Amino acid sequence: MMAKGTENKGLNELFGEFKELKIANHKDDILVLAAVVLMSVGFAVICMGYIIPREYRFDSSLPAREMEKIELHYVKLAYYLDVSIVAGMGCVAAGGVVATALTVYRYVSSRSQRVSRDRKDLTLLRDIHMSTYGTDSQNVPSQ
């Protein structure tokens, strides 16, 4: 067995690494995870809706009343399976919307960062007096 001091030290290191994740700074990762989970759940529900059998086998040895009950049961089952398929499609669509919105957000934010970086570079070039590049300093009119 490990001593108590070493066991607590290992747990403190483990939880210290967990605290360093700073979930608030990883909103994009959380949204990607949410999109993947939504789409996975949607696909699972759709698959269950199609895998569960919907039809019944007619058995002539059963009385008519019992066959009607069985038929009504399978009609209700088919209805609920259709509803679950539509709900699964909604989950897949919601996950797709979240993923698309995140992709557009990343594209727009990275583009704005590139534009601001380009403007900063142009400002630096203006400060270097690039207008005199390649000319003789004697022929340049005074400004």
C-alpha positions as CSV (number, residue, x, y, z in Angstrom):
1,M,0.0,0.0,0.0
2,M,1.0,3.5,-0.6
3,A,1.6,6.0,2.2
4,K,-1.1,8.6,2.7
5,G,1.1,11.5,1.8
6,T,2.1,10.1,-1.6
7,E,-1.5,9.1,-2.4
8,N,-2.8,12.7,-1.7
9,K,0.1,14.1,-3.7
10,G,-0.9,12.1,-6.8
11,L,-4.5,13.2,-6.5
12,N,-3.4,16.9,-6.1
13,E,-1.3,16.6,-9.2
14,L,-4.2,15.0,-11.1
15,F,-6.7,17.6,-10.0
16,G,-4.2,20.4,-10.5
17,E,-3.9,19.4,-14.2
18,F,-7.7,19.2,-14.4
19,K,-8.1,22.8,-13.1
20,E,-5.6,24.0,-15.7
21,L,-7.9,23.0,-18.5
22,K,-10.0,26.2,-17.8
23,I,-13.2,25.2,-19.5
24,A,-14.3,28.8,-19.8
25,N,-11.5,29.4,-22.3
26,H,-12.4,26.4,-24.4
27,K,-15.9,27.4,-25.6
28,D,-15.1,26.3,-29.1
29,D,-14.1,22.8,-27.9
30,I,-17.2,22.5,-25.9
31,L,-19.4,23.5,-28.9
32,V,-17.6,21.0,-31.1
33,L,-18.2,18.3,-28.5
34,A,-21.9,19.3,-28.2
35,A,-22.3,19.1,-32.0
36,V,-20.6,15.7,-32.1
37,V,-22.8,14.4,-29.2
38,L,-26.0,15.8,-30.8
39,M,-25.2,14.2,-34.1
40,S,-24.2,10.9,-32.6
41,V,-27.3,10.7,-30.5
42,G,-29.4,11.6,-33.5
43,F,-27.8,8.8,-35.6
44,A,-28.3,6.3,-32.8
45,V,-32.0,7.2,-32.5
46,I,-32.5,7.0,-36.3
47,C,-30.8,3.6,-36.4
48,M,-33.0,2.3,-33.6
49,G,-36.1,3.6,-35.4
50,Y,-35.2,1.6,-38.5
51,I,-33.8,-1.5,-36.8
52,I,-36.9,-2.3,-34.6
53,P,-39.3,-4.4,-36.7
54,R,-42.7,-2.8,-37.5
55,E,-44.7,-5.5,-39.1
56,Y,-46.5,-8.4,-37.4
57,R,-47.1,-11.9,-38.6
58,F,-50.7,-13.0,-39.1
59,D,-51.6,-16.0,-37.0
60,S,-54.8,-17.7,-38.0
61,S,-55.0,-19.7,-34.9
62,L,-55.6,-16.6,-32.7
63,P,-59.0,-15.1,-32.2
64,A,-59.9,-12.0,-34.2
65,R,-60.1,-9.7,-31.2
66,E,-56.6,-10.7,-30.1
67,M,-55.2,-10.1,-33.7
68,E,-56.8,-6.7,-33.7
69,K,-55.1,-5.9,-30.4
70,I,-51.8,-7.0,-31.9
71,E,-52.4,-5.0,-35.0
72,L,-53.2,-1.9,-33.0
73,H,-50.0,-2.4,-30.9
74,Y,-47.9,-2.5,-34.1
75,V,-49.6,0.5,-35.5
76,K,-48.8,2.5,-32.4
77,L,-45.2,1.1,-32.4
78,A,-44.7,2.2,-36.0
79,Y,-46.0,5.7,-35.1
80,Y,-43.6,6.0,-32.2
81,L,-40.7,4.7,-34.3
82,D,-41.5,7.4,-37.0
83,V,-41.6,10.0,-34.3
84,S,-38.2,8.8,-32.9
85,I,-36.7,8.9,-36.5
86,V,-37.9,12.5,-36.9
87,A,-36.5,13.4,-33.5
88,G,-33.2,11.8,-34.4
89,M,-33.1,13.8,-37.6
90,G,-33.7,17.0,-35.6
91,C,-30.7,16.1,-33.4
92,V,-28.5,15.6,-36.4
93,A,-29.7,18.9,-37.9
94,A,-29.1,20.8,-34.6
95,G,-25.6,19.3,-34.4
96,G,-25.0,20.4,-38.0
97,V,-26.2,23.9,-37.3
98,V,-23.9,24.2,-34.3
99,A,-20.9,22.9,-36.2
100,T,-21.6,25.2,-39.2
101,A,-22.1,28.2,-36.9
102,L,-18.8,27.4,-35.2
103,T,-17.0,27.0,-38.5
104,V,-18.3,30.4,-39.8
105,Y,-17.4,32.0,-36.4
106,R,-13.8,30.7,-36.6
107,Y,-13.5,31.8,-40.3
108,V,-14.7,35.3,-39.6
109,S,-12.6,35.8,-36.5
110,S,-9.5,34.5,-38.1
111,R,-10.2,36.7,-41.1
112,S,-10.6,39.8,-38.9
113,Q,-7.3,38.9,-37.2
114,R,-5.5,38.7,-40.6
115,V,-7.0,42.0,-41.7
116,S,-5.8,43.8,-38.5
117,R,-2.4,42.1,-38.9
118,D,-2.2,43.3,-42.5
119,R,-3.1,46.8,-41.5
120,K,-0.4,46.8,-38.9
121,D,2.1,45.6,-41.5
122,L,1.1,48.4,-43.9
123,T,1.5,51.0,-41.1
124,L,5.0,49.7,-40.4
125,L,5.8,50.0,-44.2
126,R,4.6,53.6,-44.2
127,D,6.9,54.4,-41.3
128,I,9.9,53.1,-43.2
129,H,9.6,55.7,-46.0
130,M,9.1,53.2,-48.7
131,S,8.4,56.0,-51.2
132,T,12.2,56.6,-51.6
133,Y,12.9,53.0,-52.3
134,G,15.1,52.6,-55.4
135,T,15.6,56.3,-56.0
136,D,18.6,58.5,-55.4
137,S,18.1,60.6,-52.3
138,Q,19.4,63.7,-54.1
139,N,16.5,63.5,-56.7
140,V,13.7,63.1,-54.1
141,P,11.8,66.3,-53.6
142,S,11.6,67.5,-49.9
143,Q,8.4,66.8,-48.1
